[in-house]
Each structure stands twice: as C-alpha cells, then as structure tokens.
Amino acid sequence: MRTLQNQYISVRKLFYTLVFVTFFSCTSSPEAQLQYIDGYWEIVSVRFPDDTQRTFSMSQNIDFFEINDNLTGVRKKVQPDLLGSFTTSQSSENINAIIKDNILKLQYSTAFDNWHETVIKATAKELVLLNENGNTYTYRRYEPILSN
C-alpha cells in the first residue's frame, strides 16, 4: 500500500512539474512581466501544493510593489480606506528583481530573513507568484471602492 501511495505522489509531482514548465513556456518575457509589477495588488487566492485553494473575497491588506530601473525596490503592506488613500505599515521588504534563464524572480530580504518568489504571470490586471514552498499566490490589480 505504501509503495502505491509513493508512486502516486511521484506521478502527481511529475504532472505538476510538466504543467508548471508548460505554463512558463507560454508566458511573456521576464522584461515584459517586470513592467507590470509596480503598484497595488489585492490577493485573490492561494493554491497550495496539495492542490487545495483558499480564496479571498476581500482583503484588508494590499501589497504595494515598487521596482526601480536598477531592478531594486520595496514591497509593503498597506491598508486602503474607502476613498483610495492608504495607511502604510512601517515594515517593508527589499526586492531585487533577477532575470535568469528567461525567468523573473523577486528576491526579498529583511533584517530577519531572505526568500524569493518566481513570477509566473504579470499583466496589467493580474500577478501570479510562486513561492519556495510551492504556494501559488494570485493577485488582481487593486482598485479603490470609491474613486475621488
């Protein structure tokens, strides 16, 4: 029984790896993706490696990304109000955008930790990031509830 279960897990990992590679080959260039990352992003869902998913109808926190021409920048959590202004947290993560082997990775660092996420998709309206643990985060471009 244990051997069948291990084989199932191996086949499943192979399948997801093939889907992942296929998806990568269909996306736009890392340079094209990079132009869309700046701005405010609201989380839509997280897909976990076991294929379960958590969806968010609305989030109190919005992720703000800013990457400069030298491929460095910051990521901050902000809280929007109804009129489109933001309260910014004091903590931030430094970002280094790295393009290697035609893949865009965002390398984060704080005083306490370092990690990276792979950009799966970045368009004007959608951002999809894969973290080191295999979690896939899908964001939509944030739009205020009321405009000024």
Accessible surface in RSA format (square Angstrom, percent):
REM  Atomic radii and reference values for relative SASA: ProtOr
REM  Chains: A
REM  Algorithm: Lee & Richards
REM  Probe-radius: 1.40
REM  Slices: 20
REM RES _ NUM      All-atoms   Total-Side   Main-Chain    Non-polar    All polar
REM                ABS   REL    ABS   REL    ABS   REL    ABS   REL    ABS   REL
RES MET A   1   192.83  99.9 149.18  98.7  43.64 103.9 129.28 109.9  63.54  84.2
RES ARG A   2   170.22  71.5 165.70  84.5   4.52  10.8  63.66  87.0 106.56  64.6
RES THR A   3    91.20  64.9  89.06  90.3   2.14   5.1  54.91  73.7  36.29  54.9
RES LEU A   4   121.98  67.9 117.94  84.4   4.04  10.2 118.18  83.0   3.80  10.2
RES GLN A   5    84.57  47.3  78.51  57.4   6.07  14.4  21.56  45.9  63.01  47.8
RES ASN A   6    79.29  54.7  76.55  74.0   2.73   6.6  24.29  58.5  54.99  53.2
RES GLN A   7    97.97  54.8  94.98  69.4   3.00   7.1  34.93  74.4  63.04  47.8
RES TYR A   8   133.45  62.3 128.05  72.9   5.40  14.1  99.65  74.9  33.80  41.7
RES ILE A   9    75.07  42.7  75.03  55.9   0.04   0.1  75.07  54.1   0.00   0.0
RES SER A  10    69.03  58.3  60.76  81.1   8.27  19.0  32.72  69.7  36.31  50.9
RES VAL A  11    98.44  64.8  97.14  87.9   1.30   3.1  98.27  85.4   0.18   0.5
RES ARG A  12    73.15  30.7  68.71  35.0   4.44  10.6  25.49  34.8  47.66  28.9
RES LYS A  13   138.08  67.4 133.96  82.2   4.12   9.8  83.76  75.4  54.32  57.9
RES LEU A  14   106.98  59.6 102.56  73.4   4.42  11.1 106.13  74.5   0.86   2.3
RES PHE A  15   116.30  58.2 113.88  70.5   2.42   6.3 116.10  70.4   0.20   0.6
RES TYR A  16    80.58  37.6  77.06  43.8   3.52   9.2  64.65  48.6  15.93  19.6
RES THR A  17    74.08  52.7  69.46  70.4   4.63  11.0  49.35  66.3  24.74  37.4
RES LEU A  18   102.97  57.3 102.48  73.3   0.48   1.2 102.77  72.2   0.19   0.5
RES VAL A  19    72.14  47.5  68.85  62.3   3.29   7.9  71.58  62.2   0.55   1.5
RES PHE A  20    65.21  32.6  61.69  38.2   3.52   9.2  65.16  39.5   0.05   0.1
RES VAL A  21    85.96  56.6  85.03  77.0   0.93   2.2  85.46  74.3   0.50   1.4
RES THR A  22    82.71  58.8  79.53  80.6   3.18   7.6  57.98  77.9  24.73  37.4
RES PHE A  23    84.22  42.1  80.36  49.8   3.86  10.1  83.96  50.9   0.27   0.8
RES PHE A  24    36.66  18.3  26.83  16.6   9.83  25.6  26.92  16.3   9.74  27.9
RES SER A  25    90.08  76.1  49.51  66.1  40.57  93.5  50.28 107.1  39.80  55.8
RES CYS A  26   101.34  76.7  64.76  72.2  36.58  86.0  31.44  79.7  69.90  75.4
RES THR A  27    38.81  27.6  13.30  13.5  25.51  60.8  14.43  19.4  24.38  36.8
RES SER A  28    63.27  53.5  42.14  56.2  21.13  48.7  43.98  93.7  19.29  27.0
RES SER A  29    49.91  42.2  40.88  54.6   9.03  20.8  33.82  72.0  16.09  22.5
RES PRO A  30     2.10   1.5   2.10   1.9   0.00   0.0   2.10   1.7   0.00   0.0
RES GLU A  31   106.79  61.3  96.20  72.8  10.58  25.2  58.69 113.5  48.10  39.3
RES ALA A  32    31.59  29.0  25.72  39.7   5.87  13.4  31.05  43.7   0.55   1.4
RES GLN A  33     5.18   2.9   5.18   3.8   0.00   0.0   0.15   0.3   5.03   3.8
RES LEU A  34    32.46  18.1  26.76  19.1   5.70  14.3  26.76  18.8   5.70  15.3
RES GLN A  35   119.49  66.8  83.25  60.8  36.24  86.3  38.62  82.2  80.87  61.3
RES TYR A  36    72.91  34.0  71.31  40.6   1.60   4.2  33.22  25.0  39.69  48.9
RES ILE A  37     0.06   0.0   0.06   0.0   0.00   0.0   0.06   0.0   0.00   0.0
RES ASP A  38    64.48  45.2  57.03  56.8   7.45  17.6  26.69  62.8  37.79  37.7
RES GLY A  39    16.27  20.1   0.00   N/A  16.27  20.1  15.50  42.5   0.78   1.7
RES TYR A  40    72.31  33.8  71.21  40.5   1.10   2.9  39.55  29.7  32.76  40.4
RES TRP A  41     0.33   0.1   0.00   0.0   0.33   0.8   0.00   0.0   0.33   0.5
RES GLU A  42    18.16  10.4  18.16  13.7   0.00   0.0   0.00   0.0  18.16  14.8
RES ILE A  43    26.94  15.3  25.68  19.1   1.25   3.0  25.68  18.5   1.25   3.4
RES VAL A  44    40.71  26.8  40.58  36.7   0.13   0.3  40.58  35.3   0.13   0.4
RES SER A  45    10.90   9.2  10.90  14.5   0.00   0.0   0.97   2.1   9.94  13.9
RES VAL A  46     8.23   5.4   8.23   7.4   0.00   0.0   8.23   7.1   0.00   0.0
RES ARG A  47    99.49  41.8  98.87  50.4   0.62   1.5  36.96  50.5  62.53  37.9
RES PHE A  48    71.95  36.0  68.70  42.6   3.24   8.4  68.80  41.7   3.15   9.0
RES PRO A  49    82.26  59.9  56.56  51.6  25.70  93.4  66.35  54.8  15.91  98.9
RES ASP A  50    87.37  61.2  71.83  71.5  15.54  36.7  41.15  96.8  46.22  46.1
RES ASP A  51    60.10  42.1  45.67  45.5  14.43  34.1   6.84  16.1  53.26  53.1
RES THR A  52    76.11  54.1  70.66  71.6   5.45  13.0  68.72  92.3   7.39  11.2
RES GLN A  53    79.35  44.4  45.26  33.1  34.09  81.2  14.58  31.0  64.77  49.1
RES ARG A  54   142.99  60.0 138.97  70.8   4.01   9.6  39.81  54.4 103.18  62.5
RES THR A  55    95.14  67.7  74.05  75.1  21.09  50.3  40.70  54.7  54.44  82.3
RES PHE A  56    45.08  22.6  35.07  21.7  10.01  26.1  39.59  24.0   5.49  15.7
RES SER A  57   109.39  92.4  78.76 105.1  30.63  70.6  57.01 121.4  52.39  73.4
RES MET A  58   138.32  71.6 116.76  77.3  21.57  51.3  87.69  74.6  50.63  67.1
RES SER A  59    25.26  21.3  14.07  18.8  11.19  25.8   6.20  13.2  19.06  26.7
RES GLN A  60   147.28  82.4 133.36  97.5  13.92  33.1  46.92  99.9 100.37  76.1
RES ASN A  61    65.78  45.4  60.88  58.8   4.91  11.8   7.18  17.3  58.60  56.6
RES ILE A  62     0.77   0.4   0.57   0.4   0.20   0.5   0.77   0.6   0.00   0.0
RES ASP A  63     4.63   3.2   3.83   3.8   0.80   1.9   0.90   2.1   3.73   3.7
RES PHE A  64    41.97  21.0  41.97  26.0   0.00   0.0  41.97  25.4   0.00   0.0
RES PHE A  65     0.22   0.1   0.00   0.0   0.22   0.6   0.00   0.0   0.22   0.6
RES GLU A  66    79.06  45.4  79.06  59.8   0.00   0.0   8.79  17.0  70.27  57.4
RES ILE A  67    18.39  10.5   3.86   2.9  14.53  35.0   3.86   2.8  14.53  39.4
RES ASN A  68    78.67  54.2  68.70  66.4   9.97  24.0  22.08  53.1  56.59  54.7
RES ASP A  69   154.21 108.0 122.44 121.9  31.77  75.1  44.82 105.5 109.39 109.1
RES ASN A  70   106.44  73.4  79.57  76.9  26.87  64.7  45.27 109.0  61.17  59.1
RES LEU A  71    61.15  34.1  60.37  43.2   0.79   2.0  60.37  42.4   0.79   2.1
RES THR A  72    51.17  36.4  51.17  51.9   0.00   0.0  42.27  56.8   8.90  13.5
RES GLY A  73    12.17  15.0   0.00   N/A  12.17  15.0   7.06  19.4   5.11  11.5
RES VAL A  74    41.63  27.4  41.63  37.7   0.00   0.0  41.63  36.2   0.00   0.0
RES ARG A  75    20.02   8.4  19.25   9.8   0.77   1.8   4.11   5.6  15.91   9.6
RES LYS A  76    55.27  27.0  52.72  32.3   2.55   6.1  24.42  22.0  30.85  32.9
RES LYS A  77    95.60  46.6  93.62  57.4   1.99   4.7  65.57  59.0  30.04  32.0
RES VAL A  78     4.65   3.1   4.09   3.7   0.56   1.4   4.65   4.0   0.00   0.0
RES GLN A  79    84.65  47.3  82.61  60.4   2.04   4.8  19.06  40.6  65.59  49.7
RES PRO A  80    37.09  27.0  14.15  12.9  22.94  83.4  14.26  11.8  22.82 141.8
RES ASP A  81    73.57  51.5  61.74  61.5  11.83  28.0  45.00 105.9  28.57  28.5
RES LEU A  82   109.70  61.1 106.67  76.3   3.03   7.6 106.97  75.1   2.73   7.4
RES LEU A  83   106.40  59.3 104.71  74.9   1.68   4.2 104.71  73.5   1.68   4.5
RES GLY A  84    18.85  23.2   0.00   N/A  18.85  23.2   3.84  10.5  15.00  33.6
RES SER A  85    63.03  53.3  56.72  75.7   6.31  14.5  28.93  61.6  34.10  47.8
RES PHE A  86    60.44  30.2  27.17  16.8  33.26  86.6  29.57  17.9  30.87  88.3
RES THR A  87    96.89  68.9  90.11  91.4   6.78  16.2  59.03  79.3  37.86  57.2
RES THR A  88    58.50  41.6  43.59  44.2  14.91  35.5  23.43  31.5  35.08  53.0
RES SER A  89    41.33  34.9  28.34  37.8  12.99  29.9  39.10  83.3   2.23   3.1
RES GLN A  90   175.41  98.1 146.60 107.1  28.82  68.6  67.78 144.3 107.64  81.6
RES SER A  91    81.65  69.0  70.67  94.3  10.98  25.3  53.87 114.7  27.78  38.9
RES SER A  92    45.57  38.5  24.47  32.7  21.10  48.6   2.67   5.7  42.90  60.1
RES GLU A  93    41.78  24.0  41.78  31.6   0.00   0.0   7.89  15.3  33.89  27.7
RES ASN A  94    86.46  59.6  85.44  82.6   1.02   2.5  17.81  42.9  68.65  66.4
RES ILE A  95     2.44   1.4   0.00   0.0   2.44   5.9   0.54   0.4   1.90   5.2
RES ASN A  96    68.13  47.0  68.13  65.8   0.00   0.0  10.73  25.8  57.40  55.5
RES ALA A  97     5.61   5.2   0.00   0.0   5.61  12.8   0.00   0.0   5.61  14.9
RES ILE A  98    75.48  43.0  72.55  54.0   2.94   7.1  75.27  54.2   0.21   0.6
RES ILE A  99    60.26  34.3  31.62  23.6  28.64  69.0  31.62  22.8  28.64  77.7
RES LYS A 100   144.42  70.5 136.45  83.7   7.98  19.0  84.16  75.8  60.27  64.2
RES ASP A 101   119.20  83.5  86.59  86.2  32.60  77.1  35.00  82.4  84.19  84.0
RES ASN A 102   113.95  78.6  93.13  90.0  20.82  50.1  29.88  71.9  84.07  81.3
RES ILE A 103    50.54  28.8  48.44  36.1   2.10   5.1  50.06  36.0   0.48   1.3
RES LEU A 104     0.75   0.4   0.00   0.0   0.75   1.9   0.00   0.0   0.75   2.0
RES LYS A 105    72.83  35.5  72.83  44.7   0.00   0.0  38.38  34.5  34.45  36.7
RES LEU A 106     0.00   0.0   0.00   0.0   0.00   0.0   0.00   0.0   0.00   0.0
RES GLN A 107    56.13  31.4  54.70  40.0   1.43   3.4  19.65  41.8  36.48  27.7
RES TYR A 108     0.00   0.0   0.00   0.0   0.00   0.0   0.00   0.0   0.00   0.0
RES SER A 109    33.83  28.6  33.46  44.7   0.37   0.8  19.79  42.1  14.05  19.7
RES THR A 110    46.45  33.0  24.61  24.9  21.84  52.0  29.93  40.2  16.52  25.0
RES ALA A 111   102.38  94.1  51.08  78.8  51.30 116.7  64.05  90.2  38.33 101.5
RES PHE A 112   193.41  96.8 157.45  97.5  35.96  93.6 164.13  99.5  29.28  83.8
RES ASP A 113    83.48  58.5  75.83  75.5   7.65  18.1  21.35  50.3  62.13  62.0
RES ASN A 114    99.28  68.5  80.66  77.9  18.62  44.8  19.95  48.0  79.33  76.7
RES TRP A 115    60.44  24.3  58.51  28.3   1.93   4.5  50.61  27.0   9.83  15.9
RES HIS A 116    47.42  25.9  47.39  32.9   0.03   0.1  29.27  30.2  18.15  21.1
RES GLU A 117     9.94   5.7   9.94   7.5   0.00   0.0   0.00   0.0   9.94   8.1
RES THR A 118    10.87   7.7  10.87  11.0   0.00   0.0   2.00   2.7   8.87  13.4
RES VAL A 119     0.41   0.3   0.00   0.0   0.41   1.0   0.00   0.0   0.41   1.1
RES ILE A 120     8.68   4.9   8.68   6.5   0.00   0.0   8.68   6.3   0.00   0.0
RES LYS A 121    72.66  35.4  71.97  44.2   0.69   1.6  30.30  27.3  42.36  45.1
RES ALA A 122     2.26   2.1   0.00   0.0   2.26   5.1   0.00   0.0   2.26   6.0
RES THR A 123    50.57  36.0  50.57  51.3   0.00   0.0  45.67  61.3   4.90   7.4
RES ALA A 124    55.61  51.1  49.75  76.8   5.86  13.3  50.24  70.8   5.37  14.2
RES LYS A 125   157.63  76.9 153.65  94.3   3.98   9.5 100.69  90.6  56.95  60.7
RES GLU A 126    51.56  29.6  51.56  39.0   0.00   0.0  15.93  30.8  35.62  29.1
RES LEU A 127     0.00   0.0   0.00   0.0   0.00   0.0   0.00   0.0   0.00   0.0
RES VAL A 128    14.26   9.4  14.26  12.9   0.00   0.0  14.26  12.4   0.00   0.0
RES LEU A 129     0.00   0.0   0.00   0.0   0.00   0.0   0.00   0.0   0.00   0.0
RES LEU A 130    34.22  19.1  32.64  23.4   1.58   4.0  32.64  22.9   1.58   4.3
RES ASN A 131    25.62  17.7  20.17  19.5   5.45  13.1   6.38  15.4  19.24  18.6
RES GLU A 132   101.85  58.5  61.65  46.6  40.19  95.7  32.39  62.7  69.46  56.7
RES ASN A 133   112.43  77.5  92.48  89.4  19.94  48.0  23.32  56.1  89.11  86.1
RES GLY A 134    29.63  36.5   0.00   N/A  29.63  36.5  20.76  57.0   8.86  19.9
RES ASN A 135    20.73  14.3  20.73  20.0   0.00   0.0   0.00   0.0  20.73  20.0
RES THR A 136    36.57  26.0  35.86  36.4   0.72   1.7  19.91  26.7  16.67  25.2
RES TYR A 137    47.73  22.3  47.73  27.2   0.00   0.0  22.65  17.0  25.08  30.9
RES THR A 138    27.96  19.9  27.96  28.3   0.00   0.0  13.92  18.7  14.05  21.2
RES TYR A 139     7.84   3.7   7.42   4.2   0.42   1.1   1.76   1.3   6.08   7.5
RES ARG A 140    93.39  39.2  93.39  47.6   0.00   0.0  46.52  63.6  46.87  28.4
RES ARG A 141    62.17  26.1  55.65  28.4   6.53  15.5  35.18  48.1  26.99  16.4
RES TYR A 142    26.99  12.6  15.45   8.8  11.55  30.0  12.55   9.4  14.45  17.8
RES GLU A 143   127.37  73.1 113.28  85.7  14.09  33.6  36.19  70.0  91.19  74.4
RES PRO A 144    58.13  42.4  43.54  39.7  14.59  53.0  43.54  35.9  14.59  90.7
RES ILE A 145   111.13  63.2  81.06  60.4  30.07  72.5  87.72  63.2  23.41  63.5
RES LEU A 146    92.13  51.3  89.76  64.2   2.37   6.0  92.13  64.7   0.00   0.0
RES SER A 147   100.06  84.6  74.35  99.2  25.71  59.2  41.22  87.8  58.84  82.4
RES ASN A 148   164.99 113.8  95.29  92.1  69.70 167.8  65.34 157.3  99.65  96.3
END  Absolute sums over single chains surface
CHAIN  1 A     9790.4       8396.4       1394.0       5560.8       4229.6
END  Absolute sums over all chains
TOTAL          9790.4       8396.4       1394.0       5560.8       4229.6
